[in-house]
Amino acid sequence: MSLTPEPLEAEHLQAPPIEPQRKTALVTGVGRLAGIGAGIARQLAADGWDLVLTYWQGFDARMPWGIQPDDVERLTSELEAIGAKVISLPADFQDPEAVDWLMANVAEQAGIIQGMVLSHAESVDSGILDTTLESFERHFAVNTRASWQLIAAFARQAADDGGAMVALTSDHTAFNLPYGASKGALDRIVIAAARELGPMGISANVLNPGPVDTGWMTRQVREELTRRQPGGRLGTPADVAGMVAFLLSPAGRWVSGQRIKADGGFSA
């Protein structure tokens, strides 16, 4: 009787596959199932990201669609079913201390984040003659100041391999003064971030998705904007999400400091 062990089959000699470490992304402005933020979260979850999401129902309460009280919970369940770990936190970015509170919770509950998408926005139509001081200051607090705070906080917590960030912007100007002006300032901050934070391995881009109907369009507006689209349809949250996912991916990290229009040719 031989004491020499039988040779193992080749399949038994293979080491078990190593699961790739999941990365975590912070996505702001994810309060409604129909929103762009929700579309981005779905795509990132499908791509293997864990997620920290922010929402603020005080904004929804002032919008035509109103508060959707179950949407955050329903979206969280949907993303978890895909395999993502999800943390949802309320954040009123008009409050100067909201970002510090948020990032402290992110560090405690999720650790270091490698991606960030700024899809939150204050957006109330008004022009030069009818914009109130309160509205003007609220737009700049939410869209500009809080975004700068988030970008700085993201950089301060980044690991040696850096990360990627994307901010959503708009070309609105006339009759949408505070929104358009605050988004214009955001564009400059993000482009500055690409230069200043590039040596840390951080890419930063601004994405303009063009008109996407998430519940704010009237029938007349929808028909007019659709008529102006070369492809004959409006953009969807999924269209936006695909570009965001690329910019956050390793393949997209060489793109930085750009103001990108992914709008189906609307601006052509």
Buried (B, 14 or more C-beta within 10 A) or exposed (E): EEEEEEEEEEEEEEEEEEEEEEBBBBBBBBBBBBBBBBBBBBBBBBBEBBBBBBBBBEBBEEBEEEBBEEBBEEBBEBBEEBEBBBBBBBBBBBBEEBBEBBBEBBEEEBEBBBBBBBBBBBBBBBEEEEBEEEBBBBBBBBBBBBBBBBBBBBBEBBEEEBBBBBBBBBBBEEBBBBBBBBBBBBBEBBBBBBEBBBEBBBBBBBBBBBBBBBEBBEEEEBEEBBEEBEEEEBBBBEBBBBBBBBBBBEEBBEBBBBBBBBBBEBEE
